[in-house]
Each structure stands twice: as structure tokens, then as C-alpha cells.
């Protein structure tokens, strides 16, 4: 071999090395995005516009990494940094895959970071189970790191790249990124790229790399706002009562028994026009105009029905009605078949796991991500006068609250205190469970340790109470190994469901502990003779998505029929509102959801509130026509959790975002613009939910402080 041949080989090798050093990192970034998309194909279509956007964003990021590493003179440093970047990619993509597998969600990096310490300490077995679920993904994610280690001297060569290569690489970065941004600002994806940005939406529509970039940018400049003025309603044609907030009976003044009762509206004396005129804050100005334009909920035959009674409210971990039977769970069967029976109740997935459901239940506000933070984190710093804890405390009630697991997780110790509760929780938070802590802890033992205190105080002093509980016994992982409640009640669950899978048996076993807790509570109320003086409300935080895995959907097995997370029927649930004072079941067919609980209870107890300031509505309000659009009509919102858009249900029918089809109820005909108007109403409620918390709006509108 002569010198010219050797020179040619070296020249060819040099060019190959330059190509490899330029293309390895964009190839690696693209590999991870495609891998994540393949494993998520159940909910995210692989071939879509989102794929093209993810490809362009990942190529731009990978090319930028290549450019930076190749410009560093010390190649050993470049190789160390390169290996670190790939390692960080493995970690981030595996964590997000684990979150998607365990919670059905992608979380922002800031959220994952804030959860890590408490999650490992308080939910170690779930974290381990989540890792086991993603082992195939984890193994495949190691491929780029292995390639880099083997070929690191070729990928980052000691020979300096030509300047032309650097220029071309930089140009490609700009072109790919700009093309991706332009595509992201076109069509339906624009909302998710701007004012409707969440990590969960962004990963599906733009890829994880882009989601992290957007999260970083928006943490500095803030998430863009929608056109707030576009959501302001036209003046309502429905007349308001001349005596707002007061139920009147013309029969009393006229003596005519034929005249119907005239009901007022649940509103307060708020001059929205003056508030709007007197503020220089354009966002607050739009908020005053928006809330002032809404039609309030009318009072009704149930207004004040429970005035003066006690209230016990339980947010039940992963509760669903499909394990309830008269034989196995007689107390829950009784509570779901007596009192108010809600046939059309839903517990949506608010994309914030347990804390999202709890915030929806307790505030009547849609829990949205606010600058990458849980809604609860922001609410904890706000003035929240309409929460039940604050409302009842103002009336002189005792307002204790308990959670039997880690007391500070999600910042629960802060937001429940802000909501007006004297809160105590497990593992250092003041709640002492005699038999100690397990995983998950016993709801029965929590009830045994707490119920006597407020019940006896009421009997002895006459001081009414509103007690709040966040349960935990129904928590995943649903197996008989590592789940104390599943193990405790294993025999009973297996005897009742001998042919069910272990996951379903374990789920039922966990929830038997909730049954025993409710049995203890109801027996105690009846034993003390105050069951008629007390109202029990129970609602889920979310449906048991822990029954899902990459290989099986055991929730469908539990229910006995098939659907997916992309349709609204997945979220049908049960809402318990029971009191021994209700002698016959009251059937309610109105579509409703968790954000309707607070205004409904407020109306039932005759509390002072303004229905226009709540995103949910009083379920019993009747000032709407099923086939007509109205800002106060029944509306169940399913916030986007798979990049498909927002689904919803009204008294007129069901809109499924995954198909884009509205199916009217039998006998219902709607106007041609009905669907578009409801879609816009849904967007408005979501955007203004965020602003209520981010702008501390209740403080501003009520003139506090």
C-alpha cells in the first residue's frame, strides 16, 4: 500500500468521523423520541403531525449538542460531557415513561424534581413497581450510551472539524427549529404550544425534548395567555331575581296557592362593572367582565335543605362504584342507593393525579398547571373563601381534616390549612394511628382514631362539625405483595371474586378497608343518634388508573365492559350525598362532575356564595334548557390528557375529542353552532380556572386585604 492510498484512507476516515460527530447526537435524540412514541402508541398515534414536529425539534436539539461539543477544544472534556448528556437523556426519558406508565401522564421536569424526594420516601414500592413496568424501555434506552462509549473517539474526534461543517450544522439547527415552531403554531396544536401548554400535552404533540425547552422558556417569560375577551358571554336573556340570593314564595304575599315558588339566584352583591373600570390590570379587567357576564345558578327546592347539619366529606383514593355489592360492601351499597343517587356523575382525570381530584372536589375549580406548578401549590397561597373549611369555620363549626399517609405530600399541609381546616396527617403530621403505619395505611384505623373527637364534642357542646378526610387504603400498586390493605382483606376479596385477576382482587381488597371505615362511621353516627343531623359526602380523586399497565387494562375487567382512556365513559363514577334525614332516594340524572360538588353542597347548606365565581355549578339548578347553549347549563369537562383535545358532556349529548364527534341524546336537536360554542365555553372555563388561582382572584374581587 503506497502513501497515496494511505492518505486516501485517512481522508475518508476523517470525513466519516466528521459525519459521525455531526449526526450521532441528533440521531440519538430522534431515537429516544421515537422510542417513547412507540411505547405510547396506545394513546398517541405514531404517524401524525406530532411525529413530524417531534422529529424536527429533536434534530435541532441534537445538532446543537453536536455543534457545542465539537467546538470545545479539549476533546476529553467533550467526550465526558457527551456521555453525561446521553446519560441524562436516559434518566429523563425513563422517568417520563415511568410517569406515563404509573399515572397515565407526562409530568414537567420541575414537577418530577419537586416530587422525587417524597415519592421515594413515601411511595418507594410504587416507584419500584413503576421501574419494573418499564424494563424493556430502559434496556432499549441504553443503546445510544453503549454506542457512544464504543465509538466515542470517532464521534468526538481529536481532529478538528472544518469550519464549513460548523456553519452547516448551525444553519441546520436554525432551519429545523424554525420549521418545527412554524408547524407548531399551525392548526389545533397551536393552543398546546402557547396558552394551553402542559408537559402532558406537549410531549404528545411536540416530543419530550421540545416539552423541556418550552417548560424552560415559559418558566422565565410565563405561559402565553389566550384571548381572554373572546370568552366574555353576551348578556343573558334570563331575568335575575329582584332579590338576589333569597328564596321567595309569592303565595305568602298574595294568598294564591296556585302560584309557583319564585327562586332567587346564588349570587353576592358584586359590582363587576365598577371593578373592571377601576383596575389598570388588563387581566383582572377581563376577569371582572367575564365573571360578570355569566348566568348564575338559580336556587331551587333543595336550597338550604341541610342548613345547620354536620358534614363529613371524604375524598376516596381511586374509588369507583364497580366493586360495590349489597353482599360484600353493604354500607357503601346503602350510601350509593339512598340519599341522592347521581346517575350521571363523572370524576375526570385532571392530569394532576390525586391532588388534581382533591382540588376539584374542594374548590369547584378545574385544577390546571400554573407555570409548571400543581394547582394546589398556588391555591395554598391564595384567599379561598368558598372552600367548605373556610365557609363552615366562619359559621362556628369545628373543621378538622385528616390524611392517613404522608401528611405533607403535594403540599397538603399547606393547602388544607389555607382551605380552613385544622389538618393532621400521618408520618409526623399529628395523626396517631394506634397500630402504626403500613403501606397503604388503613382508612378504618384513621376513622377509629378520629371520629369520636368531633362527634362527642358535638353531642357534649352542641358545636357542629365539618370533617374532611383524604383516604389512602385504595391506593395502587394492586397486588398482594407489598400492599398491606390488599393482604389484610385478601381472603374476603378472593372469596367474592375467585375468577378475577390478582390485580382486580387486590383492588377490591384495598377498598374493603374503605367499606369498613364507612361502616364504622355510619354505625357511630346512628349509635350516637345524630345520623339525621349529619350529611356524608364521598367522591373519588380519580378512577383506579393503577389497574392499567402496558400489557393489560384490568379496569375494564373490573367493570365488565371495554373502553379506553380516550372516551368519556371511562370516567363515570359515583357521588355519595347521604343523610338519614332523607327518607326516600332522590334520583338525579343531570350530568355532573367533581367541580360541581362544592357549589352543590354550598346550595344544600344554604351557604353564601356567588355561583358565577365557581367553575362548577349547583347540580340541582334548573335555569337551563337541555337543547340550548347557556353559560349555566350542566357541563362535564374532560380536560385534555392525551393531546386529543377536551371532551365534554352536557344535557344535550356527548362530545368525544378523540373522534371529533358530538352525539346528541335521544330526542335532542341542537343549533348548528352548539358544538363550537360549548367548545369555546370549555376553553374559557379552563383558562379562567388558571387565572382564579394565579391572580388570587377571590381576594381581588371581594376586596379583601
C-alpha positions, 0 to 999 in steps of 0.5 A: 500500500503506497502513501497515496492510498494511505492518505486516501484512507485517512481522508475518508476516515476523517470525513466519516468521523466528521459525519459521525460527530455531526449526526450521532447526537441528533440521531440519538435524540430522534431515537429516544423520541421515537422510542417513547412514541412507540411505547405510547402508541396506545394513546398517541398515534405514531404517524401524525403531525406530532411525529413530524414536529417531534422529529424536527425539534429533536434534530435541532436539539441534537445538532446543537449538542453536536455543534457545542461539543465539537467546538470545545477544544479539549476533546476529553472534556467533550467526550465526558460531557457527551456521555453525561448528556446521553446519560441524562437523556436516559434518566429523563426519558425513563422517568417520563415513561415511568410517569406515563406508565404509573399515572397515565401522564407526562409530568414537567421536569420541575414537577418530577424534581419537586416530587422525587424526594417524597415519592421515594420516601413515601411511595418507594414500592410504587416507584419500584413497581413503576421501574419494573413496568418499564424494563424493556424501555430502559434496556432499549434506552441504553443503546445510544450510551453503549454506542457512544462509549464504543465509538466515542473517539470517532464521534468526538474526534481529536481532529478538528472539524472544518469550519464549513461543517460548523456553519452547516450544522448551525444553519441546520439547527436554525432551519429545523427549529424554525420549521418545527415552531412554524408547524407548531403554531399551525392548526389545533396544536397551536393552543398546546404550544402557547396558552394551553401548554402542559408537559402532558400535552406537549410531549404528545404533540411536540416530543419530550425534548421540545416539552423541556425547552418550552417548560424552560422558556415559559418558566422565565417569560410565563405561559402565553395567555389566550384571548381572554375577551373572546370568552366574555358571554353576551348578556343573558336573556334570563331575568335575575331575581329582584332579590338576589340570593333569597328564596321567595314564595309569592303565595305568602304575599298574595294568598294564591296557592296556585302560584309557583315558588319564585327562586332567587339566584346564588349570587353576592352583591358584586359590582363587576362593572365598577371593578373592571373600570377601576383596575389598570390590570388588563387581566383582572379587567377581563376577569371582572367582565367575564365573571360578570357576564355569566348566568348564575345558578338559580336556587331551587327546592333543595336550597338550604335543605341541610342548613345547620347539619354536620358534614363529613366529606371524604375524598376516596383514593381511586374509588369507583362504584364497580366493586360495590355489592349489597353482599360484600360492601353493604354500607357503601351499597346503602350510601350509593342507593339512598340519599341522592343517587347521581346517575350521571356523575363523572370524576375526570382525570385532571392530569394532576393525579390525586391532588388534581381530584382533591382540588376539584372536589374542594374548590369547584375549580378545574385544577390546571398547571400554573407555570409548571406548578400543581394547582394546589401549590398556588391555591395554598397561597391564595384567599379561598373563601368558598372552600367548605373549611373556610365557609363552615369555620366562619359559621362556628363549626369545628373543621378538622381534616385528616390524611392517613399517609404522608401528611405533607405530600403535594403540599397538603399541609399547606393547602388544607390549612389555607382551605380552613381546616385544622389538618393532621396527617400521618408520618409526623403530621399529628395523626396517631394511628394506634397500630402504626403505619403500613403501606397503604395505611388503613382508612378504618384505623384513621376513622377509629382514631378520629371520629369520636373527637368531633362527634362527642364534642358535638353531642357534649357542646352542641358545636357542629362539625365539618370533617374532611378526610383524604383516604389512602387504603385504595391506593395502587400498586394492586397486588398482594405483595407489598400492599398491606390493605390488599393482604389484610382483606385478601381472603374476603376479596378472593372469596367474592371474586375467585375468577378475577385477576390478582390485580382486580382482587387486590383492588377490591381488597384495598377498598374493603378497608374503605367499606369498613371505615364507612361502616364504622362511621355510619354505625357511630353516627346512628349509635350516637343518634345524630345520623339525621343531623349529619350529611356524608359526602364521598367522591373519588380523586380519580378512577383506579388508573393503577389497574392499567399497565402496558400489557393489560387494562384490568379496569375494564375487567373490573367493570365488565365492559371495554373502553379506553382512556380516550372516551368519556365513559371511562370516567363515570363514577359515583357521588355519595350525598347521604343523610338519614334525614332523607327518607326516600332516594332522590334520583338525579340524572343531570350530568355532573362532575367533581367541580360541581360538588362544592357549589352543590353542597354550598346550595344544600347548606344554604351557604353564601356564595356567588355561583358565577365565581365557581367553575362548577355549578349547583347540580340541582339548578334548573335555569337551563334548557337541555337543547340550548347553549347557556353559560349555566347549563350542566357541563362535564369537562374532560380536560385534555390528557392525551393531546386529543383535545377536551371532551365534554358532556352536557344535557344535550349529548356527548362530545368525544375529542378523540373522534371529533364527534358530538352525539346528541341524546335521544330526542335532542336537536341542537343549533348548528353552532352548539358544538363550537360554542360549548367548545369555546365555553370549555376553553374559557372555563379552563383558562379562567380556572388558571387565572382564579388561582394565579391572580388570587382572584377571590381576594381581588374581587371581594376586596379583601386585604 
